Amino acid sequence: MSRSRRPWLLPASVLVALLLGLLPLPQVLQPFRPYWLAIVLAYWMLEEHERIGLGFAFFLGVFADLVFGSLLGEQALRLCVMTFILQRFRPQLRFFPLPQQSLVIGGLLLNDLVIAAVAHFMLGEPVRSAIWWWTPLIGAVLWPPLFVVLDALRLGRKI
Amino acid sequence: MPSYAGSSAARDDIAGTLRLLLFLGLAIGLMIVDNRMGWLRSIRAQGETLVQPLWRVAGLPAKLGHSVRDEAATRAQLTEENRNLRNALLINRARLARLQTAATENARLRGLLGVAEQGSLDVQLAPILDIALDPTQQRLVLDIGANRGVTVGQAVIDAGGLMGQVVEVHPNTSIVLLLTDPDHAVPVTIARNGIRLVAYGRGDRIELANVPMSSDVKVGDVVVTSGLGGRFPPGFPVGTISKLQPNESRAFLVGELKPAAQLDRGRDVLLLKRVLRPLPPAAPTNPATTDATQAAPSQAATGNTQSAVSASTAASAVGPKPAEAKPAVVQATDTPQTQPPPAPSAPAPTEPQR
């Protein structure tokens, strides 16, 4: 069963997610930047979990740490936790309707922020300011369109 | 990648959890090592060289946006901008002329006193590679690196004042730690009376910690680098005190600084190159060469960071500034002082040179 007709889409989407994370935004919009990488990873975890796993998430996280200049291992930790949760609940999540899925994604992104905050706090690094806690909401809102677009690209359908 | 579609769900669960624990342990280990120990730094630097193409691509849209804006600017806008710039140039020229005489005189007096020259300064223009790094750290990526002679430790300024320092140099890019970064601290003095303090980055602001209650520090004071420690040259504006309040213990004041430099705007910054070149001992016959380079810091030292384009402010800025270097005896009578009383005049002439 080879569902992935476009094997290049996974690396391409991850690359685009990394670039979207780096793209400069106006100072006002800066805190509302969603965690693109996690959202894209969540999509692939739900749709083609046989291609990625914890190892993929870990190495992607370390690479992202290098790219964003964050503490080495921070995003690896966050992405691993997220991947693990998605692995566990994948059978249920896959058959959720899109709005419900976006709620779950919002919850996962919130959890991700909590992990990041705890890790930063433990290591005595600065914690993000309060305004950043909006990002899970934005991630949740972005999930349905992203899902539809990636699905269309992956299956070669017209949007 | 092993498949998880095993026969027994329970065994699968355990295997999955074990894998998770393994990777979590690895990640946490990496974090601790990166945070606490230095030996990961060289590996990290090499990794960052690897991801540089990505930075470049991410910086493209901003570059493109700038050039599009430049192209699309109308004639009226350009004329307006040109007029403003010409006015600014006129005022700055007047200021410079005034300062050159002061610099010459200063050099002559230094010669008379037999004081060591602190070395003149040279700058290099560096474009900013506009990308957003980790939001909890205040850093900036510059578009030039070792290829153009950037070295770690160089001070970075803009038209307003000090911005930070170069902390990492890659072949084609370099990373600047901004004043507001929590890892950053800079030795400063109050320009008005020479009280010495340390300004710490606090994420999105700059803080003056442990200001003695009895010291003569007020809201609105201009804070400049003191040059102690030898990393930053003396006399560059760091900011203006915008708030001053007692800390938790009520034994000291905590001040908040409004940065003099525009930390979040602009396309270019200046990198200071330190040229240690002793001045001819007395009455330099050819002041043009040394003065041109000295004018930059001394102009900054006037503390007029607003660059107001009005004749009245220009006149007041051009006017001679009395050397306010009284020995600041106001400092500390009841609080224990850790620092010796400030040097009376001349920004630390025997300052250690790197």
Interface residues (C-beta under 8 A of the other chain):
Chain A: L15 L18 L19 G21 L22 L23 P24 L25 Q27 Q30 P31 R33 H49 E50 R51 I52 G53 L54 G55 F56 A57 F58 G61 V62 F63 L66 V67 F68 G69 S70 L71 L72 G73 E74 A76 L77 C80 V81 F84 Q87 R88 A119 H120 L123 G124 E125 P126 V127 R128 S129 W132
Chain B: M1 P2 S3 Y4 A5 G16 R19 L20 F23 L24 L26 A27 I28 G29 L30 M31 I32 V33 D34 N35 L40 R44 G47 E48 L50 V51 L54 W55 V57 A58 G59 P61 A62 D130 I131 A132 L133 D134 P135 T136 Q137 R139 I175 P182 G203 D204 D264
